[in-house]
Amino acid sequence: MNQFSSILRTKIIPPPRNARTMSRPRVSEQLRGAFDYRLTILLAGAGYGKSTALAEFAAETQPLIWYQVSEEDGDPLVFLLHLFHATREALPAITDLPISYLEAWDGAQGILPWQGILDQFINVLSRHSEEQILFVFDDVHIVLEGGEVPHILDRFIGRAPANIHTLLAGRPDLTLPHLSRWRSKGEVLTLDQQTLTFTAQEISSLFSNQYRLDLTNEEVASLLTYTEGWAIALQLIWQSIRSQTSSSLEFPLHWQADSLESLFDVLAQEVFSRHPADIREFLLVTSTLRDLNPEACDALRRAMGSPASDSASMLAYLRRQDLFVVETAEGTLRYHHIFHNFLRQQCAAEQRVQWNRAAADYYLSHKNPESAVYHLLEAKAWDDMAYLLDTYSQTLLSGGRFDTLASYIASLPPLSLNQHPMLLFTLGELARLHSRFDESLGWYRQAETVWRQRGQLDGIARSLRGQSRVYLDTVNPSQAEKLLEEAIRLTDGFEDREAQVRLFELLAENKLNSGHVEEAERLRQRAEELRLEGPSDGQLQFRVWLRTGRLNEARRGLEEQAEAEKQNPVQMPRAHRETYLLLSLIYSYQGLGELANQSALEGTRRGDELKSPFVTAVGHMRQGHALMLLAQPNYALARKQFEKAIEISRAVNVPRLLVEANWGLCRVSGYQGDLTLAQTH
């Protein structure tokens, strides 16, 4: 199982209602309009009660799938896992969700083919339910700034059946690739923060029923004018005046501010200053944390020299006082976002650095490197963060957290990054997996330079292996061979036998690419002798059969593998080694045009899903071969396929792809009787 496949259940269960939360039928009725639209967008700034209103609406609405989005959900793997588990939580009768694909997926295989997995999810929803279902994504703005998740949401919303409705809640302004088109078709309901703003009647009910404080019409009007119905400002005013008698209240209100934001600061400062010193200290220190775990709070306070170990009772006090703590579905607490920011602004920068370093130490000791990275990032402790990422980056890479890993490394200043060759190597891996081959070579070579300066032979071999894989992916055997041979020489005698096995397999593949079939087979057998455990590279055996003319053996093996991959898809881009692309070529050699075309189309689709331009280009070439073998050959379309492959080849700067494409164009021209044009190819 993938190590990142664990689910945080608080994110997929609506939070409980606070005892002092007032029911707002007006808001719930407007939210209920989401069932009449493909997409509903609820836009509101911090403190307007967006999540509170949604939680109340969720409690009275079934079926509803809830997803509380957070920063780590920017990775497609994490996002889809939580989305699927949220669906299973709300609709337990659905048992065939594609969760197992995600849990079994290993990030070392490459980029997650989320399109196909998402389409399976949509198909499951279509088969199992005809009732009206609402998906709610709260705080979705966090993951809409970039990456793949905006495209995942866009595809889900656009392709979901008519009974599936989506509500996106977040800060202004949310955007998706097809949002304008849906709006033009009248399929989008937009609710802004005016929907959540308290009316005069709601303010009167809030203070009377929830706060046990009756206000006159004039006082209500004064509050409405002063706060503009902003929920958190109303709560702050109540916190500020709750200890006063009715006769001591001042209306119109005495606080002065130029804007609602500055009003919050003024009110928050007054509320904060009225609490005892130990409460104020607790609020400031623990505002370092994202989640208020009593043990973490105690550890942070001890690190600051306090003997106190009463964080559990402190948190209970904050909860009783309703002091801007938010309870999650499983009973843990966090500070309200806007109050959290206020508390963090009350301390000197040097103090915040000290507290974040202490928090990082706590999470490292509890084997939670992701939280440790967060706090080192907050502390701008670049060197410590880089040392942690030296090891943690491989965990993120193998877990498929590519976007998260890239963002962590991108946050490091160049000086720190250049002192950590493993991170330079990791950037090479990320670029190669995205078919940015020139960029990946640059990172691998930078890593090699640093490792050579330090005399670290294992590091040098690692960087050479990375470079060789670029040349293998782009079918450039002469460049790959010398790198692999040097890497094998450097690793001779090392304990890492699996690395040696992989090097011999890569060298065998390279020999095969250069036409040395017997030597490739000898090297493959050498790799098998060294292997301690695990499967060998089966694709290599098929390609040996293909190169030696044993087409029927290769075809049978690849057909069996294609069937197996339908049940357990391989999510790693395999360049020219893709099962369907090899199978298409064999079908073409055997004159089976229809089968060749079907396999080529499947291979091209995989290239698009995996975002691998190389695989897509090979797919277009194999389509071109097949189109010329159909009962009614389509030479014009075949030519377009080869030209498309050439266009992609030049875009990714892989000249070797031009060979097969030009061979195809030569045959197209020749078959059409234009021998002069054929010779130019």
C-alpha positions in Angstrom: 0.0 0.0 0.0 1.2 3.5 -0.8 2.5 5.2 2.4 0.5 8.3 1.6 -2.7 6.4 1.2 -3.9 7.0 4.8 -7.0 9.2 5.0 -7.5 12.0 7.5 -11.2 11.4 8.3 -11.7 14.9 9.7 -11.4 16.2 6.1 -14.3 14.0 4.8 -16.8 14.4 7.5 -18.7 17.7 8.0 -17.7 19.4 11.3 -20.2 19.4 14.2 -22.3 22.4 14.9 -21.1 24.7 17.7 -23.6 25.0 20.6 -23.7 28.8 20.0 -24.2 28.5 16.2 -27.5 30.1 15.2 -29.6 28.4 12.6 -29.9 30.5 9.5 -32.8 29.2 7.3 -32.3 32.1 4.8 -28.7 30.9 4.0 -29.6 27.2 3.9 -32.4 27.9 1.5 -30.0 29.7 -0.9 -27.5 26.9 -0.6 -30.2 24.4 -1.4 -30.4 26.0 -4.8 -27.1 24.1 -5.6 -29.3 21.1 -6.6 -30.6 23.1 -9.5 -27.2 23.7 -11.1 -24.2 21.8 -12.3 -21.9 24.0 -10.3 -22.4 26.4 -7.3 -19.7 28.7 -6.2 -19.8 30.2 -2.7 -17.3 33.1 -2.4 -16.5 34.8 0.9 -13.5 36.2 2.8 -12.3 35.0 6.1 -14.7 35.3 9.1 -18.0 35.4 7.2 -19.2 32.0 8.5 -18.8 30.1 5.3 -17.8 26.8 6.8 -20.3 27.2 9.6 -23.1 27.7 7.2 -22.0 24.8 5.1 -21.8 22.5 8.1 -25.3 23.4 9.1 -26.5 22.8 5.5 -24.7 19.5 5.4 -26.3 18.3 8.7 -29.8 18.7 7.0 -28.9 17.5 3.5 -28.5 13.9 2.3 -26.8 12.6 0.4 -23.9 15.0 0.6 -20.2 14.3 0.1 -18.0 16.6 2.2 -14.3 17.4 1.5 -12.5 19.9 3.6 -9.5 20.9 1.4 -6.1 21.7 2.9 -2.6 22.5 1.6 -1.4 18.9 1.1 -4.3 18.1 -1.2 -2.6 19.8 -4.1 -1.2 16.4 -5.2 -3.5 14.4 -7.4 -2.9 11.2 -5.5 -3.9 12.7 -2.1 -6.8 14.7 -3.6 -8.4 11.7 -5.4 -7.9 9.4 -2.4 -9.8 11.7 -0.1 -12.5 12.4 -2.8 -13.1 8.6 -3.2 -13.1 7.9 0.5 -15.4 10.9 1.1 -17.8 9.3 -1.4 -17.6 5.9 0.3 -18.2 7.6 3.7 -21.5 9.2 2.4 -22.6 6.4 0.0 -21.4 3.1 1.6 -23.5 1.1 -0.8 -21.0 1.9 -3.5 -18.3 -0.7 -3.2 -16.4 -0.6 -6.5 -14.7 2.8 -6.3 -11.2 2.7 -7.8 -9.6 3.2 -4.4 -7.4 0.1 -4.7 -5.7 1.5 -7.9 -4.5 4.6 -5.9 -3.5 2.7 -2.8 -1.4 0.3 -4.8 0.2 2.9 -6.9 3.9 3.5 -6.5 5.1 7.0 -7.3 8.4 5.5 -8.7 6.3 4.4 -11.7 5.9 8.0 -12.8 3.1 10.5 -13.2 -0.3 9.4 -11.9 -2.7 8.9 -14.9 -5.5 10.7 -13.0 -7.8 11.1 -16.1 -8.5 7.4 -16.5 -8.9 6.9 -12.8 -11.3 9.9 -12.5 -13.3 8.6 -15.4 -13.7 5.2 -13.7 -15.0 7.1 -10.6 -17.5 9.0 -12.7 -18.7 5.7 -14.4 -19.2 4.2 -11.0 -21.3 7.1 -9.9 -23.3 6.8 -13.1 -24.0 3.1 -12.6 -25.0 3.2 -8.9 -27.1 6.2 -8.2 -29.8 8.2 -9.9 -30.7 10.4 -6.9 -29.5 14.0 -6.6 -26.1 14.1 -5.0 -24.1 17.1 -3.9 -20.3 17.3 -3.6 -19.1 20.1 -1.3 -15.4 21.2 -1.4 -14.7 23.7 1.4 -11.7 26.0 1.2 -11.1 24.8 -2.3 -9.2 28.0 -3.2 -6.2 26.4 -1.5 -5.6 24.0 -4.4 -6.7 26.1 -7.4 -3.6 28.2 -7.7 -1.9 25.7 -10.1 -0.9 22.1 -10.6 -3.3 19.3 -11.7 -6.1 19.6 -9.1 -7.9 22.4 -11.0 -8.0 20.2 -14.0 -9.2 17.2 -12.0 -12.1 19.3 -10.6 -12.8 20.8 -14.0 -13.0 17.3 -15.6 -15.1 15.9 -12.8 -17.6 18.8 -12.9 -17.8 18.8 -16.7 -18.2 15.0 -17.1 -20.3 14.1 -14.1 -23.9 12.8 -14.8 -26.8 15.3 -14.5 -27.7 14.1 -11.0 -24.3 15.0 -9.6 -23.9 18.6 -8.4 -20.8 20.4 -7.1 -20.5 23.2 -4.6 -17.1 25.0 -4.4 -16.6 27.2 -1.4 -13.6 29.5 -1.0 -12.1 32.9 -1.2 -12.6 35.2 -4.1 -11.9 34.6 -7.0 -12.2 30.9 -7.9 -11.5 29.9 -11.5 -11.6 26.7 -13.6 -10.7 26.1 -17.3 -14.4 25.7 -18.4 -16.1 28.0 -15.9 -16.9 30.6 -18.5 -18.5 28.1 -20.8 -20.7 26.7 -18.0 -21.7 30.2 -17.0 -22.7 31.1 -20.5 -25.0 28.0 -20.5 -26.6 29.0 -17.2 -25.2 26.1 -15.3 -23.5 28.0 -12.5 -25.0 29.6 -9.4 -22.8 32.1 -7.7 -23.3 33.1 -4.1 -21.1 35.9 -2.7 -20.4 36.9 0.8 -23.5 39.1 0.8 -25.3 35.7 1.1 -23.6 35.1 4.4 -23.7 38.7 5.8 -26.0 38.9 8.8 -29.2 40.9 8.4 -30.6 43.1 11.1 -33.1 40.4 12.1 -30.3 37.8 12.2 -28.2 40.0 14.4 -31.1 40.5 16.8 -31.7 36.7 17.0 -28.0 36.0 17.4 -27.6 38.2 20.4 -30.9 37.3 21.9 -31.0 33.5 21.4 -27.3 32.6 21.4 -25.6 35.3 23.5 -28.6 35.9 25.9 -28.4 39.7 25.3 -31.5 41.6 24.1 -30.8 44.6 21.9 -33.0 47.5 20.9 -33.7 48.1 17.3 -31.3 51.1 17.4 -28.5 49.0 18.9 -29.1 46.3 16.2 -28.9 49.0 13.5 -25.7 50.4 15.1 -24.2 46.9 15.0 -25.2 46.3 11.4 -23.8 49.6 10.3 -20.6 49.1 12.3 -19.8 45.5 11.3 -21.6 45.4 7.9 -22.9 42.0 9.1 -19.5 40.4 9.3 -19.9 37.3 11.4 -16.6 37.3 13.2 -16.8 41.0 14.0 -20.1 40.3 15.7 -18.6 37.5 17.7 -15.7 39.7 18.7 -18.0 42.4 19.9 -19.9 39.9 22.0 -16.6 38.6 23.5 -15.6 42.2 24.3 -18.9 43.2 26.0 -20.0 39.9 27.6 -18.5 40.9 31.0 -20.2 44.3 30.9 -23.6 45.2 32.2 -26.3 46.3 29.9 -26.1 49.8 31.3 -22.4 50.1 30.5 -22.7 49.3 26.8 -21.9 52.1 24.4 -24.0 52.6 21.3 -23.0 53.8 18.8 -20.0 51.7 19.3 -16.8 53.3 20.4 -14.2 51.3 18.4 -12.8 53.2 15.5 -11.3 51.6 12.3 -10.8 52.4 8.7 -11.8 49.0 7.4 -13.4 45.7 8.5 -9.9 44.2 8.6 -8.5 46.9 10.8 -11.7 46.7 12.9 -10.9 43.0 13.5 -7.4 43.8 14.8 -8.8 46.5 17.1 -11.5 44.2 18.5 -9.2 41.1 18.7 -6.6 43.1 20.6 -9.2 44.2 23.2 -10.5 40.6 23.6 -7.0 39.3 23.8 -5.8 41.8 26.4 -8.7 41.0 28.8 -7.6 37.4 29.3 -5.2 36.3 32.1 -1.4 36.3 31.3 -1.2 32.5 31.2 -4.0 32.3 28.6 -2.4 35.0 26.5 1.0 33.2 26.6 -0.7 29.9 25.7 -2.5 31.5 22.7 0.7 33.1 21.4 2.9 30.0 21.7 0.4 27.5 20.4 -0.5 29.7 17.4 2.7 28.3 15.9 0.8 25.0 15.4 -1.7 24.2 12.7 -3.6 21.7 14.8 -4.0 22.0 18.6 -2.9 18.6 19.8 -2.5 18.7 23.6 0.7 16.7 23.5 2.2 19.0 20.8 1.2 22.1 22.8 2.8 20.7 26.0 6.0 19.9 24.1 6.2 23.3 22.6 5.7 25.0 25.9 8.3 22.8 27.6 10.8 23.7 24.8 10.2 27.4 25.7 11.1 26.7 29.3 7.7 26.4 30.8 7.1 23.4 33.2 3.3 23.5 32.4 1.7 20.3 31.2 -1.9 21.4 31.3 -2.6 22.1 27.6 -5.6 19.8 27.6 -7.3 21.8 30.2 -6.2 25.1 28.5 -7.8 23.9 25.2 -11.0 22.9 27.1 -11.1 26.5 28.5 -10.8 28.0 25.0 -13.5 25.7 23.8 -15.9 26.7 26.7 -15.2 30.4 26.1 -15.7 29.9 22.4 -12.5 31.8 21.9 -12.1 31.4 18.1 -11.3 27.7 18.2 -12.9 25.5 15.5 -13.7 21.9 16.3 -13.2 19.3 13.6 -15.4 16.2 13.0 -13.3 14.1 15.3 -13.1 16.5 18.2 -9.7 18.1 17.6 -9.3 21.9 17.6 -7.7 24.6 15.5 -7.7 28.3 15.7 -10.0 30.2 13.3 -7.9 31.3 10.4 -8.3 35.1 10.8 -7.7 34.9 14.6 -4.8 32.6 14.0 -3.2 35.2 11.8 -3.8 37.9 14.4 -2.1 35.8 17.1 0.9 35.2 14.9 1.3 38.9 14.3 1.6 39.7 18.0 5.1 38.2 18.3 8.5 39.2 17.1 9.9 37.4 14.1 12.8 36.0 16.1 10.3 34.5 18.6 8.3 32.9 15.8 11.5 31.3 14.4 12.4 29.8 17.8 8.9 28.4 18.2 8.8 26.9 14.7 12.1 25.2 15.2 10.9 23.7 18.4 7.7 22.5 16.7 9.9 21.0 13.9 11.9 19.1 16.5 8.7 17.7 18.1 7.3 16.4 14.8 10.7 14.9 13.8 10.8 13.0 17.0 7.3 11.7 16.3 8.2 10.6 12.8 6.1 13.3 11.0 8.5 14.8 8.5 5.8 16.6 6.6 4.8 18.7 9.6 8.5 19.2 10.4 9.1 20.5 6.8 6.2 23.0 7.3 7.7 24.4 10.5 11.2 24.6 9.1 9.7 26.5 6.1 7.9 28.9 8.4 11.2 29.4 10.3 13.1 29.9 7.0 15.6 27.4 8.4 16.8 26.6 4.9 19.8 24.4 5.7 17.9 22.3 8.2 15.0 21.9 5.7 17.4 20.9 2.9 19.1 18.2 5.1 15.6 16.8 6.0 14.6 16.8 2.3 17.8 14.9 1.4 16.1 11.8 2.8 12.4 12.7 2.8 12.5 13.7 -0.9 12.8 10.0 -1.9 9.8 9.1 0.2 7.8 11.9 -1.5 9.0 10.8 -4.9 8.2 7.1 -4.4 4.8 8.2 -2.9 3.9 10.2 -6.0 3.8 13.5 -4.2 5.5 15.3 -7.1 3.9 18.7 -6.8 4.5 18.8 -3.1 8.1 17.8 -3.5 8.7 20.3 -6.3 7.2 23.1 -4.2 9.4 22.3 -1.2 12.6 22.3 -3.2 11.5 25.5 -5.0 11.3 27.3 -1.7 15.0 26.7 -1.0 17.4 29.6 -1.9 20.0 28.6 -4.6 22.9 28.6 -2.1 21.2 26.0 0.1 20.1 23.9 -2.9 23.5 23.8 -4.5 25.0 22.3 -1.3 22.6 19.3 -1.6 23.3 17.2 -4.7 20.5 14.7 -3.8 18.0 17.5 -4.2 19.6 18.5 -7.5 19.3 14.8 -8.6 15.7 14.8 -7.5 14.9 17.8 -9.6 16.4 15.8 -12.5 14.1 12.9 -11.7 11.0 15.2 -11.7 12.0 16.8 -15.0 12.6 13.4 -16.7 9.3 12.0 -15.5 7.7 15.0 -17.2 9.7 14.5 -20.5 11.7 17.7 -19.9 14.8 15.8 -21.0 17.2 18.7 -21.5 16.3 20.2 -18.1 16.7 16.8 -16.4 20.2 16.4 -17.9 21.2 19.8 -16.5 20.1 18.8 -13.0 21.8 15.4 -13.1 25.0 17.0 -14.3 24.9 19.6 -11.5 24.5 16.8 -9.0 27.3 14.9 -10.5 29.6 17.9 -10.3 29.0 18.3 -6.6 29.4 14.6 -5.9 32.7 14.5 -7.8 34.0 17.4 -5.8 33.2 15.5 -2.7 34.5 12.2 -4.0 31.2 10.4 -3.3 31.3 7.4 -5.7 27.7 6.2 -5.0 26.4 9.7 -5.7 28.4 10.0 -9.0 27.0 6.6 -10.0 23.5 7.7 -9.2 23.8 10.8 -11.3 25.3 8.9 -14.2 22.4 6.4 -14.0 19.9 9.3 -14.1 21.6 10.7 -17.2 21.7 7.3 -18.9 17.9 6.9 -18.4 17.4 10.1 -20.3 19.3 8.7 -23.2 17.5 5.4 -22.9 14.1 7.2 -22.9 15.1 9.1 -26.0 16.8 6.1 -27.6 20.3 7.4 -27.8 22.4 4.3 -27.1 25.9 5.7 -27.8 25.5 8.4 -25.1 23.9 6.0 -22.6 26.5 3.2 -22.9 29.5 5.1 -21.6 27.6 6.6 -18.7 26.2 3.1 -17.7 29.6 1.4 -17.9 31.2 4.1 -15.7 28.3 3.8 -13.2 28.8 0.0 -13.1 32.5 0.4 -12.5 31.9 2.9 -9.7 29.4 0.6 -7.9 31.5 -2.5 -8.1 31.7 -3.9 -4.6 28.9 -1.8 -3.1 26.3 -3.3 -0.8 23.5 -1.9 -2.9 22.9 -4.9 -5.1 19.6 -3.7 -6.4 21.2 -0.6 -7.8 23.7 -2.9 -9.6 20.9 -5.0 -10.9 19.1 -2.0 -12.3 22.3 -0.8 -14.0 22.9 -4.1 -15.7 19.2 -4.1 -16.9 19.6 -0.6 -18.2 22.8 -1.5 -20.0 21.1 -4.6 -21.5 18.3 -2.4 -22.8 20.8 0.0 -24.3 22.6 -2.9 -26.1 19.2 -3.9 -27.5 18.6 -0.4 -28.7 21.9 -0.4 -30.5 21.2 -3.8 -32.2 23.5 -6.0 -30.0 20.9 -8.6 -29.2 23.1 -11.5 -27.9 25.1 -9.1 -25.6 21.8 -7.7 -24.3 20.6 -11.1 -23.4 23.9 -11.9 -21.6 23.6 -8.7 -19.6 20.0 -9.4 -18.7 21.0 -12.8 -17.4 23.7 -11.2 -15.4 21.2 -8.9 -13.8 19.0 -11.9 -13.0 21.9 -13.5 -11.2 22.4 -10.4 -9.1 18.8 -9.8 -8.3 18.0 -10.4 -4.6 14.2 -10.2 -5.0 11.4 -8.7 -7.1 10.5 -9.0 -10.8 12.8 -8.4 -13.7 12.1 -6.0 -16.6 9.7 -8.2 -18.6 9.6 -5.6 -21.4 13.2 -6.2 -22.2 12.5 -9.9 -22.9 9.7 -9.0 -25.3 11.9 -6.6 -27.2 14.6 -9.2 -27.5 12.1 -11.5 -29.2 11.0 -8.6 -31.4 14.5 -7.9 -32.5 15.2 -11.6 -33.2 12.1 -12.1 -35.3 10.2 -14.2 -32.7 7.1 -12.2 -33.3 4.5 -14.8 -32.2 6.2 -15.3 -28.9 6.5 -11.6 -28.3 2.9 -11.1 -29.4 1.5 -13.7 -27.0 3.5 -12.4 -24.1 2.5 -8.8 -24.8 -1.2 -9.7 -25.2 -1.1 -11.4 -21.8 0.6 -8.4 -20.3 -2.0 -6.1 -21.8 -4.8 -8.1 -20.2 -3.0 -8.0 -16.9 -2.5 -4.2 -17.1 -6.3 -3.7 -17.5 -6.7 -5.0 -14.0 -3.5 -3.4 -12.6 -2.5 -0.5 -14.8 1.2 0.6 -15.0 1.3 4.3 -14.3 4.9 4.9 -15.3 5.6 6.4 -18.7 7.8 3.7 -20.4 8.7 5.7 -23.6 9.0 3.3 -26.6 8.6 0.3 -24.2 4.8 0.8 -23.7 3.0 -2.6 -24.0 0.4 -1.4 -26.5 2.9 0.4 -28.6 5.1 -2.7 -28.9 2.0 -4.8 -29.6 0.9 -2.4 -32.3 4.2 -2.6 -34.0 4.1 -6.4 -34.0 0.5 -6.4 -35.4 1.8 -4.1 -38.2 4.6 -6.4 -39.0 2.1 -9.2 -39.2 -0.2 -7.2 -41.4 -3.0 -6.9 -38.9 -4.1 -3.3 -39.5 -7.2 -3.2 -37.3 -5.5 -4.7 -34.3 -2.5 -2.5 -34.9 -4.6 0.6 -35.0 -6.6 -0.2 -31.9 -3.4 -0.8 -29.9 -1.8 2.4 -31.2 -4.8 4.4 -30.2 -4.7 2.9 -26.7 -1.0 3.6 -26.5 -1.6 7.2 -27.6 -4.3 7.6 -25.0 -1.9 6.4 -22.3 0.7 8.9 -23.4 -1.9 11.7 -23.1 -3.0 10.5 -19.7 0.5 10.1 -18.4 1.4 13.5 -19.8 4.3 11.9 -21.6 5.0 13.7 -25.0 7.4 10.9 -25.9 4.8 8.1 -25.5 2.2 10.2 -27.4 4.6 10.8 -30.3 5.4 7.0 -30.6 1.6 6.4 -30.5 1.0 8.7 -33.4 3.7 6.9 -35.4 2.2 3.5 -34.7 -1.2 4.8 -35.8 0.4 5.9 -39.0 1.8 2.4 -39.7 -1.6 0.8 -38.9 -3.6 3.2 -41.1 -1.7 2.1 -44.2 -2.6 -1.5 -43.5 -6.4 -1.1 -43.2 -8.7 -2.7 -45.7 -9.2 0.8 -47.0 -5.8 2.5 -46.4 -6.0 6.1 -45.2 -2.7 7.5 -46.4 -3.7 11.2 -45.8 -4.4 10.5 -42.1 -1.3 8.4 -41.8 0.8 11.3 -43.1 -0.8 13.6 -40.5 0.1 11.1 -37.7 3.7 11.0 -38.8 3.9 14.8 -39.1 2.3 15.1 -35.6 5.0 12.8 -34.2 7.7 15.0 -35.9 6.1 18.1 -34.4 6.2 16.6 -30.8 9.7 15.2 -31.4 11.0 18.7 -32.1 9.1 20.2 -29.2 10.7 17.8 -26.7 14.1 17.8 -28.6 14.3 14.0 -29.2 15.8 13.7 -32.7 15.8 9.9 -32.6 12.0 9.9 -32.9 12.4 11.5 -36.3 13.8 8.3 -37.7 10.7 6.2 -37.5 8.4 9.1 -38.4 10.4 9.8 -41.6 10.4 6.1 -42.4 6.7 6.2 -42.2 6.5 9.3 -44.4 8.8 7.7 -46.9 6.4 4.7 -47.2 3.3 6.9 -47.4 4.8 8.9 -50.3 6.0 5.7 -52.0 2.7 3.9 -51.7 1.0 7.0 -53.3 3.5 6.9 -56.2 5.5 10.0 -55.3 9.0 8.4 -55.3 10.8 11.8 -55.4 9.1 12.9 -52.2 9.7 9.5 -50.7 13.4 9.9 -51.2 13.5 13.2 -49.3 12.5 11.4 -46.2 
